[in-house]
Amino acid sequence: MKYQVTLTGKWLAAAAAILLALILAISATLVHGAGAAPLDAKSAVQTILAEKDHVTPTELAGWIIAKRNDYQLVDIRLPWQYDDYHIPGAINIPLSQLFEDSGLKQLERSKTVVLYGLGAGHAAQAQLMLVMRGYKALSLREGISAWWSDVITPMSLRSDSQSPAGYQQAKQLREHFLGAPGAAPSPAAAPVPEVPATPPAAQPAPGGEKKLKLGKGCS
């Protein structure tokens, strides 16, 4: 006799949570060793489902403006990507080095470690691994891509609304990190490289003008 089982979205979410709890419990044993206190997998799963394992770009922007010192911002991208652009206050520990001794020594256990990458995937995975090691850790939701979209990009470029709510607040955040339009540049800002001018066309020397020789078929 065959039975057909239909799984609803609620059942799928519950099954995924149970599976994740089992994975966390096994991982805790591997990390802490047999006989050690197991990781509270149920609490970890509830934290993920309640979306308390991350911070949003606008929340992080508020932390930076408020000059909070109870968190440590870590960019896990490659060094050249960090050098190209990074969120103010972040340090760079590439993901490949994060769990090496040199990487872990840079993390402050007394603070909440906030990880971000290009998107959400790697930072969220690394955040979970840090939690399993006993760190207080969060990930930046959707990574630096969301930071650029939600904080840096003007709302007029990302909204079709005639009068989007919160546009003034978004404008204030953007101006804090980029400066108000027309504002004088900061003295500490790096000078803009000069574009070399196009060299003027060479002028023939006086008396040295030569007639253009025409080939066959030219008139």
CORBELQUI-V941475 format. One record per residue. N is the residue number from 0. SS is DSSP state (alpha for helix, beta for strand, coil for the rest). NEAR is the number of other ideal C-beta (glycine too) atoms within 10 Angstrom. Layout:
BEGIN
<<N	SS	NEAR> <N	SS	NEAR>>
END
This chain:
BEGIN
<<0	coil	2> <1	coil	3> <2	coil	4> <3	coil	4> <4	coil	5> <5	coil	5> <6	coil	10> <7	coil	8> <8	alpha	7> <9	alpha	8> <10	alpha	11> <11	alpha	10> <12	alpha	12> <13	alpha	13> <14	alpha	11> <15	alpha	13> <16	alpha	16> <17	alpha	12> <18	alpha	11> <19	alpha	16> <20	alpha	18> <21	alpha	11> <22	alpha	13> <23	alpha	22> <24	alpha	15> <25	alpha	13> <26	alpha	15> <27	alpha	19> <28	alpha	14> <29	alpha	9> <30	alpha	13> <31	alpha	15> <32	coil	8> <33	coil	6> <34	coil	7> <35	coil	10> <36	coil	7> <37	coil	12> <38	coil	21> <39	coil	14> <40	alpha	20> <41	alpha	12> <42	alpha	11> <43	alpha	19> <44	alpha	18> <45	alpha	13> <46	alpha	15> <47	alpha	17> <48	alpha	14> <49	coil	8> <50	coil	9> <51	coil	10> <52	coil	17> <53	beta	22> <54	beta	20> <55	coil	16> <56	alpha	23> <57	alpha	17> <58	alpha	13> <59	alpha	26> <60	alpha	23> <61	alpha	14> <62	alpha	18> <63	alpha	18> <64	alpha	13> <65	coil	8> <66	coil	7> <67	coil	13> <68	coil	9> <69	coil	10> <70	beta	19> <71	beta	21> <72	beta	21> <73	beta	26> <74	beta	26> <75	coil	25> <76	coil	23> <77	coil	15> <78	alpha	11> <79	alpha	7> <80	alpha	16> <81	alpha	18> <82	alpha	10> <83	alpha	9> <84	coil	12> <85	coil	17> <86	coil	22> <87	coil	10> <88	coil	15> <89	coil	21> <90	beta	12> <91	beta	16> <92	coil	25> <93	coil	16> <94	alpha	18> <95	alpha	10> <96	alpha	14> <97	alpha	20> <98	coil	13> <99	coil	11> <100	alpha	7> <101	alpha	9> <102	alpha	16> <103	alpha	15> <104	coil	8> <105	coil	14> <106	coil	18> <107	coil	12> <108	coil	11> <109	coil	7> <110	coil	16> <111	beta	16> <112	beta	23> <113	beta	25> <114	beta	27> <115	beta	33> <116	coil	25> <117	coil	16> <118	coil	15> <119	coil	17> <120	alpha	12> <121	alpha	18> <122	alpha	28> <123	alpha	22> <124	alpha	14> <125	alpha	22> <126	alpha	23> <127	alpha	20> <128	alpha	15> <129	alpha	21> <130	alpha	18> <131	alpha	18> <132	coil	16> <133	coil	11> <134	coil	17> <135	coil	16> <136	beta	25> <137	beta	22> <138	beta	26> <139	beta	29> <140	coil	22> <141	coil	21> <142	alpha	24> <143	alpha	23> <144	alpha	15> <145	alpha	18> <146	alpha	23> <147	alpha	13> <148	alpha	13> <149	alpha	20> <150	alpha	20> <151	alpha	17> <152	coil	14> <153	coil	13> <154	alpha	17> <155	alpha	12> <156	alpha	7> <157	coil	11> <158	coil	15> <159	coil	6> <160	coil	9> <161	coil	5> <162	coil	6> <163	coil	13> <164	coil	10> <165	coil	11> <166	alpha	14> <167	alpha	10> <168	alpha	12> <169	alpha	22> <170	alpha	15> <171	alpha	12> <172	alpha	20> <173	alpha	19> <174	alpha	12> <175	alpha	14> <176	alpha	14> <177	alpha	12> <178	coil	13> <179	coil	11> <180	coil	9> <181	coil	5> <182	coil	9> <183	coil	8> <184	coil	10> <185	coil	8> <186	coil	5> <187	coil	5> <188	coil	9> <189	coil	7> <190	coil	6> <191	coil	7> <192	coil	6> <193	coil	6> <194	coil	6> <195	coil	6> <196	coil	6> <197	coil	6> <198	coil	6> <199	coil	6> <200	coil	5> <201	coil	6> <202	coil	6> <203	coil	8> <204	coil	7> <205	coil	6> <206	coil	5> <207	coil	6> <208	coil	7> <209	coil	6> <210	coil	5> <211	coil	5> <212	coil	6> <213	coil	8> <214	coil	5> <215	coil	4> <216	coil	5> <217	coil	7> <218	coil	3>>
END
